[in-house]
Each structure stands twice: as C-alpha cells, then as structure tokens.
Amino acid sequence: MIAAHRRASVAVSSAPAVTSSSSFGRIIAIASTATCELLRERVLRVLILFALLLIVMTLLLGEVSVGQERRIVLDVGLGAIRALGTVMAVLMGVRLLEREIERRTIAVLLTKPVRRWEVIIGKFCGCAVVLLVSVGIMTAGLVVVLALVTPTWTTELPLLPPVVFLFWLQFLLAAAFAIAFSMFSTPTLSTIFALSIVLIGHASREFLYWAETVRSPALAFLSRALYYGLPNLQHLNFTAAIVHRQEIAWSAIGMASAYATLYLAVVLLLAAILFHRREFP
Amino acid sequence: MSAVIVVENLTKDYASGRLRRRSYRAVDHLTLEVQEGEIFGLLGPNGAGKTTTVKLLLHLIRPTSGRVRLFGRSPEEPAVRAQLGFLPEHPAFPEALTGRELLDYFGRLFGLSRADRAARIAAVLRQVGIPTAVVDRPMRQLSRGELTRIGLAQALLHDPKLLILDDPMGGLDPEGRRQVRDLLLRLREGGKTIFLSTAVVAEVEAICDRVALLHRGRLRACGSPIELAASGEGGTVEILARDLDARACASLRARGCAVHADRALVRIQAPTSADVGEWVDVIQQLGGRVIAVSPLRSPLERFFANALTASETLEG
C-alpha cells in the first residue's frame, strides 16, 4: 500500500496524454522530419546550384545558335533538370535509410510505436517534398532564362507544368528504386543499381526492338521480360512536345501519371517488405 | 506483482564465416522474468550477449528460437512499444536535428499534442539535467555524455511503464552517473520497471533489485545482489594501517592478506569472508593503528569473477 501511494505521488505530476497516434499522423511526422533533414544537406544545395548554373549557361549556347535560342534553352535546360533531379533523387533515396541504418539511429526510431512500412512511406514522402521544391526552383530558373531569350516565353508557360510534373514522377521512381536497393545493398551499389534502372528505363524500347530481331527465343524472351519488367521512363518524357510546341493531351498525362503511380506503389511495397524482413544487430 | 518481461528459452544464432555456413550463438536458451516495478540488471562482460538480448526484447532482431513477451504481448506490436522507452548502448540520433527537434519528432510519433509535447519536453529536460543551450544545438555538436542525456530524455518522453536501458551510464562523468542513478531510483519509486544492461558491477549493486549474470550468451546466475553476494566468497577490503612491524605483517600474510609495507604505512588487502570489524580488531591486537578502510572488490564483484571463471573452466 505504501508502494502504491508512493507510485501515485510520483507518477501523476507530469504524465502526458499519450493518445494512439494514427498511421497518417506518424507518416506526416516522419515525412516532415525527413524533409527538414534533407533540406539541411549541403550536397542537395550544391546540386540545385549546379543545375541553375547549367540552365544559365544555356544563354551562352543560345548566343552561338542563331535563331535556335528558345529551342536550345528548353532542350538543355530541361535536360539539366532531368539529369540533376535524377542524381538528387537517387542520392537522397540511398542516403535516407542507409545512413540511419549505418549510424544505428534507426534502432531508436523502430522502438517507437511505428510500423516499418510507415517509416518507408514517411521517408519517401519527405524525399518527394524536397524533390518537388528542387524541381520548382530549377523550373523557375529555366523560366527566367527563357524570358531573357524569347519574347514569346509566356506561350511556353502552360506547357511546362505537365512536363516537369512528369519529371518529378520520374525522380520519385528513381528515389523509390534507390530506397529499395539500399535495403539489401551497399550505398555505392544501390546508387549504381538505381541509376542503371533510370538509364535502362530511358532506353527500354530497345529491348522490344531486340526481342523482335534476335533469333534466339531465349534472348527474345529475356528482352521482352526486361521491356515489360523495367519501367519505361520514355512514357514520362514529353520534352520533345514542349520543344516543338505541341499540345500535350491530358489523357496522355493522366495515363503516364497512372503508370508511374502504379510502378511507385509496387517498388515501395517491395522496399517495405525488404525493410520488414531486415534485422538490426 | 506481474511479470512485465518474460523471456523463454531465447536463442539467437548469427551466421558467420565464408558463405555464412558457420553460426555463432550470441544468446543461448535464456529464460528470465522481470517483475513490475523493479530495477533488473543484466550483467555480463563484453561480448556476453547483453546487447543482443536487448535487441531481441525490442524486436530489432528475431530470435532463432524461444520467445519474448512484454506486458504479455509480442514486442512487434506498436501498442506494446508505446509503453516502453529505450536507450541504446551508443546513443546516436539524426545529426542534422537539434535535441529539441528530435524530442518533438518522437513526441509526435506517440500522438502527443503540441501543448503536451512542449510540457513533456521541458519536464524530461529538467529530469535528465540538460541545459537549454545543449538541446538547441545540432546533435553532431554534442558530446557522448550529452547524447546519453538526450537519449534518456527521449526514452522518458512519453512516460513509459517500462524502460530498457543499454549501458545508461556510458560516457557520463561521475556526477552525471550519480544523477542518472538517482533518476532511476526515483523512476522506480514512481512505479516504472527498468531493465538495465551493464558490465559495471558497482552500478548493479547500487540500484538493482535483481540481477542476471550472463556469460557467453548463457544465464549463469539470477537473484538479488545481496543473495548473490552472500552465496559467494565475499569481497576484498583495503586497510591502511601504521605501527605494524615485520612480525605483524607476516602474521597478516599467514591469515590470507596481501600486505605491502611502505615505511610506517602498511597497505593490507583482506578478504571479507570474515567481518571487516574482525580485521580491524586483529590489526589493533598486533599493535597497529587503522587509518582507513575502503572496499577494493565488493562481494558481488568477487561472485561475478568466480562465476565467470567457473563457466570458462566448465566449457574448457
């Protein structure tokens, strides 16, 4: 009884109202912290600066290509956004969890009432927000440069959002692959694997071509399997349309978005399964 | 009282060697229970399997066989983890965050409201004795001792019923150790159950109600520190005396003491299987004057050393 009395007198003072937080609340907490951590990364800021520098340099390229300034700026500028956005996505995806695992900071997080899939989704969402901000900054830089080289730049503006939105989806796919690879591989190998997937993804139509031209049925089967198994990132690339001032149909954007979202769901599910099975000795 | 932690026949093997064909047994058929409201010490030398046991309790690794129950349920369940606080052996937290941001983040994971988080953060910072300036610095700038205190603060943040602490005194200065010892004792008074893993016998002696001795993954002994100490051969005390001649020193050596004479001062290391007072009497009868008596090796330390030697002899 004395023990019970003592217990009551000490415990009551500052006991918090611990409620059962929802999955959504926990994911938001993990995502906002991941965003905060990533935005403090020096490497990210350097990459954004480098992309802006490349976009500004397209002004010089425009100078030497008389009459083609607009095209050069759009082509090279969008190329810079795509290339550096992919590098950012892969680096962030690999570092997000791998660094927590390597420094063993993950152990404390996993003793909190969170499910492992919530950690994966939360971290991924944080990464998605940072990529969105990065894409926004780089696109704003491109618009400024475009305004400097062409008086009709306002006509390009409605075409840009869908193109960069699909770029962003490509980056999310790259980040998701990087997270999945980092579950069972070293950071260097995960980076190489994820970048390889992106490169292959941009050339996956070649597999279909090989499947139709090779004589060996086994090779044809393998080529076809790679074509259907790996993401076809050309579905998400509308750079040519904006360069040639072609209207992009909303249905095409919708189909491309659905394709990317489905692929993202599968890769994140895979990452969550791998993370669930992983031990932290 | 009910059992908060139940460990039954817990075994953990790690694959090792080329092609992972060999296996190394880190924990070997461990069975123990921790009762509500007690401080339970898991004691063992480095490599005994203490940290592996802690990770099995927290479901950070899966057992090869056997099972763990916390509050009668699997530690895999988030609802169970909501009732425990954990401090790792080497506290490490995201380096880009400040201590306050980390505590706020973890508070959100427990569903604490903004006001509750602010109140709880202030309360736990006072409890563990961290200055405000420290919690507002990025984690990468903090010392090991400061990280340990932040680690304790995050473990206490949601007022858990069970605390699992892996070497909570690590990296702390003597004053910090005393503060943490006092804190743990206050928490026990408040009804918390504390599972403490350590290699330092003095920590266990000072605060634990019961202790389990682990060596090479196996449980060698379990009981209260007093019981275990009583079942051993006693400890060793160091007695500083003067006015003892060569004949008196020889007499003390004959009684099993180690005697080091340095001019007028004599340092005597005496086993405490007999009462310390008896040694004082003997020295006085031999014409000496006792200046100081200090424990050199406690009975529990002696028990610990003997148990390890015995298990090593048994296993060859």
Chai-1 contact restraints between the chains, C-beta under 6 A:
chainA,res_idxA,chainB,res_idxB,connection_type,confidence,min_distance_angstrom,max_distance_angstrom,comment,restraint_id
A,R6,B,E189,contact,1.0,0.0,6.0,A-B,restraint_1
A,R7,B,G191,contact,1.0,0.0,6.0,A-B,restraint_2
A,V10,B,E189,contact,1.0,0.0,6.0,A-B,restraint_3
A,V10,B,G190,contact,1.0,0.0,6.0,A-B,restraint_4
A,A11,B,G190,contact,1.0,0.0,6.0,A-B,restraint_5
A,A11,B,G191,contact,1.0,0.0,6.0,A-B,restraint_6
A,S14,B,A123,contact,1.0,0.0,6.0,A-B,restraint_7
A,A15,B,D159,contact,1.0,0.0,6.0,A-B,restraint_8
A,P16,B,L112,contact,1.0,0.0,6.0,A-B,restraint_9
A,P16,B,D116,contact,1.0,0.0,6.0,A-B,restraint_10
A,P16,B,R120,contact,1.0,0.0,6.0,A-B,restraint_11
A,P16,B,D159,contact,1.0,0.0,6.0,A-B,restraint_12
A,A17,B,D116,contact,1.0,0.0,6.0,A-B,restraint_13
A,V18,B,F110,contact,1.0,0.0,6.0,A-B,restraint_14
A,V18,B,H158,contact,1.0,0.0,6.0,A-B,restraint_15
A,T19,B,G111,contact,1.0,0.0,6.0,A-B,restraint_16
A,S21,B,G111,contact,1.0,0.0,6.0,A-B,restraint_17
A,R26,B,L109,contact,1.0,0.0,6.0,A-B,restraint_18
A,A29,B,R108,contact,1.0,0.0,6.0,A-B,restraint_19
A,A29,B,L109,contact,1.0,0.0,6.0,A-B,restraint_20
A,T33,B,Y105,contact,1.0,0.0,6.0,A-B,restraint_21
A,E37,B,P94,contact,1.0,0.0,6.0,A-B,restraint_22
A,E37,B,A96,contact,1.0,0.0,6.0,A-B,restraint_23
A,R40,B,A96,contact,1.0,0.0,6.0,A-B,restraint_24
A,R103,B,A92,contact,1.0,0.0,6.0,A-B,restraint_25
A,R104,B,A92,contact,1.0,0.0,6.0,A-B,restraint_26
A,T105,B,A92,contact,1.0,0.0,6.0,A-B,restraint_27
A,T105,B,F93,contact,1.0,0.0,6.0,A-B,restraint_28
A,T105,B,P94,contact,1.0,0.0,6.0,A-B,restraint_29
A,A107,B,L60,contact,1.0,0.0,6.0,A-B,restraint_30
A,A107,B,P88,contact,1.0,0.0,6.0,A-B,restraint_31
A,T111,B,L58,contact,1.0,0.0,6.0,A-B,restraint_32
A,T111,B,R81,contact,1.0,0.0,6.0,A-B,restraint_33
A,T111,B,F86,contact,1.0,0.0,6.0,A-B,restraint_34
A,K112,B,L109,contact,1.0,0.0,6.0,A-B,restraint_35
A,P113,B,P78,contact,1.0,0.0,6.0,A-B,restraint_36
A,P113,B,R81,contact,1.0,0.0,6.0,A-B,restraint_37
A,P113,B,A82,contact,1.0,0.0,6.0,A-B,restraint_38
A,V114,B,L109,contact,1.0,0.0,6.0,A-B,restraint_39
A,E279,B,I61,contact,1.0,0.0,6.0,A-B,restraint_40
A,F280,B,L60,contact,1.0,0.0,6.0,A-B,restraint_41
A,P281,B,I61,contact,1.0,0.0,6.0,A-B,restraint_42
